[in-house]
């Protein structure tokens, strides 16, 4: 696998938390919904782009 050959420099605070969305689940009358909080990676930009930058 390519990721095993690349060196990784950890810059993100991982793993990011999962948070339940009880009000949205209730509003939709559906199953329990959760959201992955990649905005909490610890950098100003946030999001999953940080994960990719760790391999540059």
Jmol script that loads the backbone (N, CA, C; Angstrom):
load data "model"
ATOM      1  N   UNK A   1       0.838  -1.168   0.000  1.00  0.00           N
ATOM      2  CA  UNK A   1       0.000   0.000   0.000  1.00  0.00           C
ATOM      3  C   UNK A   1       0.890   1.240   0.000  1.00  0.00           C
ATOM      4  N   UNK A   2       0.498   2.259  -0.733  1.00  0.00           N
ATOM      5  CA  UNK A   2       1.305   3.465  -0.887  1.00  0.00           C
ATOM      6  C   UNK A   2       1.516   4.194   0.433  1.00  0.00           C
ATOM      7  N   UNK A   3       0.502   4.260   1.280  1.00  0.00           N
ATOM      8  CA  UNK A   3       0.646   4.989   2.543  1.00  0.00           C
ATOM      9  C   UNK A   3       1.678   4.349   3.466  1.00  0.00           C
ATOM     10  N   UNK A   4       1.950   3.079   3.295  1.00  0.00           N
ATOM     11  CA  UNK A   4       2.970   2.428   4.109  1.00  0.00           C
ATOM     12  C   UNK A   4       4.365   2.830   3.666  1.00  0.00           C
ATOM     13  N   UNK A   5       4.522   3.286   2.439  1.00  0.00           N
ATOM     14  CA  UNK A   5       5.822   3.683   1.915  1.00  0.00           C
ATOM     15  C   UNK A   5       6.130   5.149   2.184  1.00  0.00           C
ATOM     16  N   UNK A   6       5.110   5.956   2.472  1.00  0.00           N
ATOM     17  CA  UNK A   6       5.299   7.380   2.706  1.00  0.00           C
ATOM     18  C   UNK A   6       5.489   7.653   4.189  1.00  0.00           C
ATOM     19  N   UNK A   7       6.365   8.612   4.472  1.00  0.00           N
ATOM     20  CA  UNK A   7       6.498   9.002   5.870  1.00  0.00           C
ATOM     21  C   UNK A   7       5.364   9.955   6.235  1.00  0.00           C
ATOM     22  N   UNK A   8       4.959   9.892   7.483  1.00  0.00           N
ATOM     23  CA  UNK A   8       3.823  10.689   7.945  1.00  0.00           C
ATOM     24  C   UNK A   8       4.298  11.626   9.033  1.00  0.00           C
ATOM     25  N   UNK A   9       3.914  12.897   8.922  1.00  0.00           N
ATOM     26  CA  UNK A   9       4.206  13.880   9.950  1.00  0.00           C
ATOM     27  C   UNK A   9       2.890  14.288  10.588  1.00  0.00           C
ATOM     28  N   UNK A  10       2.607  13.847  11.804  1.00  0.00           N
ATOM     29  CA  UNK A  10       1.305  14.127  12.416  1.00  0.00           C
ATOM     30  C   UNK A  10       1.136  15.604  12.762  1.00  0.00           C
ATOM     31  N   UNK A  11       0.187  16.264  12.120  1.00  0.00           N
ATOM     32  CA  UNK A  11      -0.098  17.669  12.408  1.00  0.00           C
ATOM     33  C   UNK A  11      -1.520  17.870  12.907  1.00  0.00           C
ATOM     34  N   UNK A  12      -2.351  16.874  12.765  1.00  0.00           N
ATOM     35  CA  UNK A  12      -3.747  16.988  13.192  1.00  0.00           C
ATOM     36  C   UNK A  12      -3.930  16.332  14.557  1.00  0.00           C
ATOM     37  N   UNK A  13      -4.930  16.776  15.270  1.00  0.00           N
ATOM     38  CA  UNK A  13      -5.301  16.155  16.539  1.00  0.00           C
ATOM     39  C   UNK A  13      -6.361  15.095  16.227  1.00  0.00           C
ATOM     40  N   UNK A  14      -5.899  13.857  16.088  1.00  0.00           N
ATOM     41  CA  UNK A  14      -6.783  12.768  15.697  1.00  0.00           C
ATOM     42  C   UNK A  14      -6.848  11.727  16.797  1.00  0.00           C
ATOM     43  N   UNK A  15      -7.869  10.971  16.914  1.00  0.00           N
ATOM     44  CA  UNK A  15      -9.075  10.992  16.093  1.00  0.00           C
ATOM     45  C   UNK A  15     -10.003  12.125  16.518  1.00  0.00           C
ATOM     46  N   UNK A  16     -10.783  12.603  15.587  1.00  0.00           N
ATOM     47  CA  UNK A  16     -11.766  13.633  15.890  1.00  0.00           C
ATOM     48  C   UNK A  16     -13.030  12.965  16.425  1.00  0.00           C
ATOM     49  N   UNK A  17     -13.779  13.686  17.248  1.00  0.00           N
ATOM     50  CA  UNK A  17     -14.934  13.058  17.895  1.00  0.00           C
ATOM     51  C   UNK A  17     -16.133  12.857  16.977  1.00  0.00           C
ATOM     52  N   UNK A  18     -16.964  11.918  17.368  1.00  0.00           N
ATOM     53  CA  UNK A  18     -18.283  11.726  16.769  1.00  0.00           C
ATOM     54  C   UNK A  18     -19.300  12.313  17.733  1.00  0.00           C
ATOM     55  N   UNK A  19     -20.275  13.050  17.208  1.00  0.00           N
ATOM     56  CA  UNK A  19     -21.301  13.636  18.067  1.00  0.00           C
ATOM     57  C   UNK A  19     -22.684  13.238  17.580  1.00  0.00           C
ATOM     58  N   UNK A  20     -23.553  12.891  18.517  1.00  0.00           N
ATOM     59  CA  UNK A  20     -24.922  12.535  18.126  1.00  0.00           C
ATOM     60  C   UNK A  20     -25.711  13.772  17.717  1.00  0.00           C
ATOM     61  N   UNK A  21     -26.691  13.573  16.846  1.00  0.00           N
ATOM     62  CA  UNK A  21     -27.580  14.644  16.388  1.00  0.00           C
ATOM     63  C   UNK A  21     -29.019  14.281  16.760  1.00  0.00           C
ATOM     64  N   UNK A  22     -29.352  14.327  18.044  1.00  0.00           N
ATOM     65  CA  UNK A  22     -30.671  13.851  18.474  1.00  0.00           C
ATOM     66  C   UNK A  22     -31.829  14.690  17.941  1.00  0.00           C
ATOM     67  N   UNK A  23     -31.658  16.010  17.847  1.00  0.00           N
ATOM     68  CA  UNK A  23     -32.777  16.839  17.373  1.00  0.00           C
ATOM     69  C   UNK A  23     -33.055  16.597  15.893  1.00  0.00           C
ATOM     70  N   UNK A  24     -31.991  16.432  15.080  1.00  0.00           N
ATOM     71  CA  UNK A  24     -32.190  16.151  13.657  1.00  0.00           C
ATOM     72  C   UNK A  24     -32.823  14.775  13.473  1.00  0.00           C
ATOM     73  N   UNK A  25     -32.364  13.799  14.235  1.00  0.00           N
ATOM     74  CA  UNK A  25     -32.960  12.465  14.164  1.00  0.00           C
ATOM     75  C   UNK A  25     -34.447  12.515  14.483  1.00  0.00           C
ATOM     76  N   UNK A  26     -34.801  13.274  15.521  1.00  0.00           N
ATOM     77  CA  UNK A  26     -36.209  13.387  15.912  1.00  0.00           C
ATOM     78  C   UNK A  26     -37.018  14.117  14.850  1.00  0.00           C
ATOM     79  N   UNK A  27     -36.446  15.175  14.283  1.00  0.00           N
ATOM     80  CA  UNK A  27     -37.147  15.951  13.254  1.00  0.00           C
ATOM     81  C   UNK A  27     -37.432  15.104  12.017  1.00  0.00           C
ATOM     82  N   UNK A  28     -36.512  14.218  11.677  1.00  0.00           N
ATOM     83  CA  UNK A  28     -36.665  13.374  10.493  1.00  0.00           C
ATOM     84  C   UNK A  28     -37.407  12.073  10.796  1.00  0.00           C
ATOM     85  N   UNK A  29     -37.747  11.850  12.059  1.00  0.00           N
ATOM     86  CA  UNK A  29     -38.381  10.591  12.467  1.00  0.00           C
ATOM     87  C   UNK A  29     -37.593   9.390  11.961  1.00  0.00           C
ATOM     88  N   UNK A  30     -36.290   9.500  12.038  1.00  0.00           N
ATOM     89  CA  UNK A  30     -35.449   8.459  11.462  1.00  0.00           C
ATOM     90  C   UNK A  30     -34.544   7.808  12.482  1.00  0.00           C
ATOM     91  N   UNK A  31     -33.502   7.152  11.994  1.00  0.00           N
ATOM     92  CA  UNK A  31     -32.559   6.466  12.877  1.00  0.00           C
ATOM     93  C   UNK A  31     -31.671   7.478  13.601  1.00  0.00           C
ATOM     94  N   UNK A  32     -30.921   6.980  14.540  1.00  0.00           N
ATOM     95  CA  UNK A  32     -29.970   7.807  15.268  1.00  0.00           C
ATOM     96  C   UNK A  32     -28.902   8.304  14.297  1.00  0.00           C
ATOM     97  N   UNK A  33     -28.672   9.612  14.251  1.00  0.00           N
ATOM     98  CA  UNK A  33     -27.684  10.208  13.353  1.00  0.00           C
ATOM     99  C   UNK A  33     -26.497  10.725  14.147  1.00  0.00           C
ATOM    100  N   UNK A  34     -25.319  10.600  13.551  1.00  0.00           N
ATOM    101  CA  UNK A  34     -24.078  11.075  14.159  1.00  0.00           C
ATOM    102  C   UNK A  34     -23.315  11.892  13.133  1.00  0.00           C
ATOM    103  N   UNK A  35     -22.446  12.794  13.599  1.00  0.00           N
ATOM    104  CA  UNK A  35     -21.610  13.584  12.700  1.00  0.00           C
ATOM    105  C   UNK A  35     -20.156  13.461  13.148  1.00  0.00           C
ATOM    106  N   UNK A  36     -19.258  13.325  12.180  1.00  0.00           N
ATOM    107  CA  UNK A  36     -17.817  13.261  12.444  1.00  0.00           C
ATOM    108  C   UNK A  36     -17.292  14.682  12.462  1.00  0.00           C
ATOM    109  N   UNK A  37     -16.660  15.121  13.537  1.00  0.00           N
ATOM    110  CA  UNK A  37     -16.260  16.505  13.727  1.00  0.00           C
ATOM    111  C   UNK A  37     -14.834  16.748  13.227  1.00  0.00           C
ATOM    112  N   UNK A  38     -14.622  16.674  11.907  1.00  0.00           N
ATOM    113  CA  UNK A  38     -13.308  16.945  11.342  1.00  0.00           C
ATOM    114  C   UNK A  38     -12.947  18.425  11.413  1.00  0.00           C
ATOM    115  N   UNK A  39     -13.893  19.274  11.808  1.00  0.00           N
ATOM    116  CA  UNK A  39     -13.547  20.676  12.015  1.00  0.00           C
ATOM    117  C   UNK A  39     -12.722  20.852  13.290  1.00  0.00           C
ATOM    118  N   UNK A  40     -12.573  19.813  14.069  1.00  0.00           N
ATOM    119  CA  UNK A  40     -11.814  19.881  15.315  1.00  0.00           C
ATOM    120  C   UNK A  40     -10.456  19.195  15.203  1.00  0.00           C
ATOM    121  N   UNK A  41      -9.828  19.276  14.039  1.00  0.00           N
ATOM    122  CA  UNK A  41      -8.509  18.677  13.866  1.00  0.00           C
ATOM    123  C   UNK A  41      -7.417  19.490  14.536  1.00  0.00           C
ATOM    124  N   UNK A  42      -7.743  20.700  14.979  1.00  0.00           N
ATOM    125  CA  UNK A  42      -6.782  21.491  15.724  1.00  0.00           C
ATOM    126  C   UNK A  42      -6.109  22.588  14.927  1.00  0.00           C
ATOM    127  N   UNK A  43      -6.286  22.610  13.630  1.00  0.00           N
ATOM    128  CA  UNK A  43      -5.679  23.662  12.820  1.00  0.00           C
ATOM    129  C   UNK A  43      -6.735  24.685  12.424  1.00  0.00           C
ATOM    130  N   UNK A  44      -6.284  25.858  12.030  1.00  0.00           N
ATOM    131  CA  UNK A  44      -7.216  26.940  11.686  1.00  0.00           C
ATOM    132  C   UNK A  44      -8.130  26.563  10.530  1.00  0.00           C
ATOM    133  N   UNK A  45      -7.638  25.782   9.573  1.00  0.00           N
ATOM    134  CA  UNK A  45      -8.449  25.435   8.408  1.00  0.00           C
ATOM    135  C   UNK A  45      -9.448  24.335   8.709  1.00  0.00           C
ATOM    136  N   UNK A  46      -9.111  23.413   9.598  1.00  0.00           N
ATOM    137  CA  UNK A  46     -10.009  22.311   9.930  1.00  0.00           C
ATOM    138  C   UNK A  46     -10.317  21.443   8.729  1.00  0.00           C
ATOM    139  N   UNK A  47     -11.239  20.532   8.904  1.00  0.00           N
ATOM    140  CA  UNK A  47     -11.669  19.670   7.810  1.00  0.00           C
ATOM    141  C   UNK A  47     -10.721  18.522   7.551  1.00  0.00           C
ATOM    142  N   UNK A  48     -11.088  17.679   6.595  1.00  0.00           N
ATOM    143  CA  UNK A  48     -10.302  16.476   6.324  1.00  0.00           C
ATOM    144  C   UNK A  48      -9.081  16.741   5.457  1.00  0.00           C
ATOM    145  N   UNK A  49      -8.868  17.970   4.982  1.00  0.00           N
ATOM    146  CA  UNK A  49      -7.679  18.283   4.191  1.00  0.00           C
ATOM    147  C   UNK A  49      -6.406  18.071   5.000  1.00  0.00           C
ATOM    148  N   UNK A  50      -6.500  18.268   6.294  1.00  0.00           N
ATOM    149  CA  UNK A  50      -5.339  18.114   7.165  1.00  0.00           C
ATOM    150  C   UNK A  50      -4.810  16.689   7.123  1.00  0.00           C
ATOM    151  N   UNK A  51      -5.680  15.715   7.026  1.00  0.00           N
ATOM    152  CA  UNK A  51      -5.254  14.312   6.968  1.00  0.00           C
ATOM    153  C   UNK A  51      -4.340  14.073   5.770  1.00  0.00           C
ATOM    154  N   UNK A  52      -4.662  14.681   4.648  1.00  0.00           N
ATOM    155  CA  UNK A  52      -3.850  14.508   3.441  1.00  0.00           C
ATOM    156  C   UNK A  52      -2.505  15.214   3.570  1.00  0.00           C
ATOM    157  N   UNK A  53      -2.480  16.360   4.240  1.00  0.00           N
ATOM    158  CA  UNK A  53      -1.242  17.121   4.386  1.00  0.00           C
ATOM    159  C   UNK A  53      -0.211  16.395   5.241  1.00  0.00           C
ATOM    160  N   UNK A  54      -0.637  15.471   6.059  1.00  0.00           N
ATOM    161  CA  UNK A  54       0.302  14.736   6.900  1.00  0.00           C
ATOM    162  C   UNK A  54       1.253  13.864   6.086  1.00  0.00           C
ATOM    163  N   UNK A  55       0.943  13.605   4.834  1.00  0.00           N
ATOM    164  CA  UNK A  55       1.779  12.742   4.001  1.00  0.00           C
ATOM    165  C   UNK A  55       2.601  13.511   2.977  1.00  0.00           C
ATOM    166  N   UNK A  56       2.646  14.832   3.066  1.00  0.00           N
ATOM    167  CA  UNK A  56       3.464  15.617   2.124  1.00  0.00           C
ATOM    168  C   UNK A  56       4.887  15.714   2.592  1.00  0.00           C
TER     169      UNK A  56
END
end "model"
wireframe off; spacefill off
backbone 0.3
color backbone group
